[in-house]
């Protein structure tokens, strides 16, 4: 019986680890996206870092990634930044892969 319990505990620990890693990847992607968007918005230094934090925080508004997209897209629209919806979504996808790579390297 202890072997089954050990396996169950192992699976639970792996699941928790995978979920934690996924959370970190998405948070890193959001930071990278925020810094990218800040540059497009003409922000630098502390203003860019503050904007990146806003993007990270926007992910807690609703489930999924649409809240992050809406934050960046809305800010681009408000400032007439020349980027399409597709470009922003593509950047989100590319930065998700970059975030995974960065975290695997750490």
C-alpha positions in Angstrom: 0.0 0.0 0.0 2.8 2.4 0.7 4.1 2.0 -2.8 0.8 3.3 -4.2 0.8 6.1 -1.7 4.4 7.0 -2.7 3.4 7.1 -6.4 0.4 9.2 -5.7 2.5 11.6 -3.6 5.0 11.7 -6.4 2.4 12.6 -9.0 0.9 15.3 -6.8 4.3 16.8 -6.3 5.0 16.8 -10.0 1.7 18.3 -10.8 2.3 21.1 -8.2 5.8 21.7 -9.6 4.5 21.9 -13.2 1.7 24.3 -12.2 4.3 26.5 -10.4 6.6 26.5 -13.4 3.7 27.4 -15.7 2.8 30.3 -13.4 6.4 31.5 -13.5 6.6 31.2 -17.3 3.4 33.3 -17.8 4.6 35.9 -15.3 7.9 36.1 -17.1 6.2 36.4 -20.5 4.0 39.2 -19.2 7.1 41.1 -17.9 8.8 40.7 -21.2 5.7 41.7 -23.0 5.3 44.7 -20.8 8.9 45.8 -21.5 8.4 45.3 -25.3 5.1 47.3 -25.2 6.7 50.0 -23.0 9.4 50.5 -25.7 6.7 50.8 -28.4 4.9 53.3 -26.2 8.0 55.4 -25.8 8.6 54.5 -22.2 12.0 53.8 -20.7 13.7 53.3 -17.4 11.5 53.3 -14.3 8.4 54.1 -16.4 9.0 51.0 -18.5 9.5 48.8 -15.4 6.3 50.3 -13.9 4.4 49.6 -17.1 5.7 46.0 -17.2 4.4 45.5 -13.6 1.0 46.8 -14.8 1.0 44.2 -17.5 1.8 41.5 -15.0 -1.0 42.6 -12.7 -3.5 42.8 -15.6 -3.2 39.0 -15.8 -5.1 38.6 -12.6 -8.3 40.3 -13.9 -9.8 37.2 -15.6 -8.9 33.7 -16.5 -6.8 33.2 -19.6 -4.5 35.5 -21.5 -7.1 37.8 -23.0 -6.8 40.3 -20.1 -3.1 40.8 -20.8 -3.8 41.2 -24.6 -6.6 43.7 -23.8 -4.3 45.8 -21.6 -1.5 46.1 -24.2 -3.8 46.4 -27.1 -5.9 49.1 -25.4 -2.8 51.1 -24.5 -1.5 50.8 -28.1 -4.9 52.0 -29.4 -4.9 54.9 -27.0 -1.4 56.0 -28.1 -1.9 55.2 -31.8 1.0 52.7 -31.7 1.4 51.1 -35.2 0.9 47.4 -34.3 -1.8 45.0 -35.4 -3.7 42.7 -33.2 -1.9 39.8 -34.9 1.5 41.4 -34.2 0.7 41.7 -30.5 -0.6 38.1 -30.2 2.4 36.9 -32.1 4.7 38.7 -29.7 2.9 37.2 -26.8 3.4 33.7 -28.3 7.1 34.3 -29.1 7.7 35.8 -25.6 6.1 32.8 -24.0 8.6 30.5 -25.6 11.4 33.0 -24.7 10.2 32.9 -21.0 10.3 29.1 -21.0 13.8 29.1 -22.4 15.0 31.7 -19.8 13.5 29.7 -16.9 14.9 26.4 -18.1 18.3 28.1 -18.2 18.1 29.4 -14.6 
